[in-house]
Amino acid sequence: QVQLVESGGGLVQTGGSLRLSCAASGRTSSKYAMGWFRQPPGKEREFVSKISWSGSYIVYADSVKGRFTISRDNAKNTVSLQMNSLKPEDTAVYYCAAAAVVAGPYNYWGQGTQVTVSS
């Protein structure tokens, strides 16, 4: 089992930046791929970005490409999402997730952190 806790959400104006972090605990000796997903208000959860355990394989959703950067520090069991040039449509609850392989399925989820971008 892996427990995930997100932090770093908040309220920011259009064009601003936020950095989300996700701390993993529990069975962190396993080599998990990590991902970020989000659920906008009234919509389904959607993929944002994912990173392999080694960090050598990274994928972004088209909607965030060039604005968001995912990274991880395996020594600290953390994964981060640097979000720049934020837009109102980025408003969502952001979730960190873990999977045995980067393709998924993502079986472990955090509780989510709210990101609100004001126009």
Secondary structure, DSSP 8 states (H G I E B T S, - for coil): -EEEEEE--EEEETT--EEEEEEEEESTTS--EEEEEEE-TTS--EEEEEE-TTS--EEE-TTTTTTEEEEEETTTTEEEEEE-S--GGG-EEEEEEEESSTT--EEEE---EEEEEE-
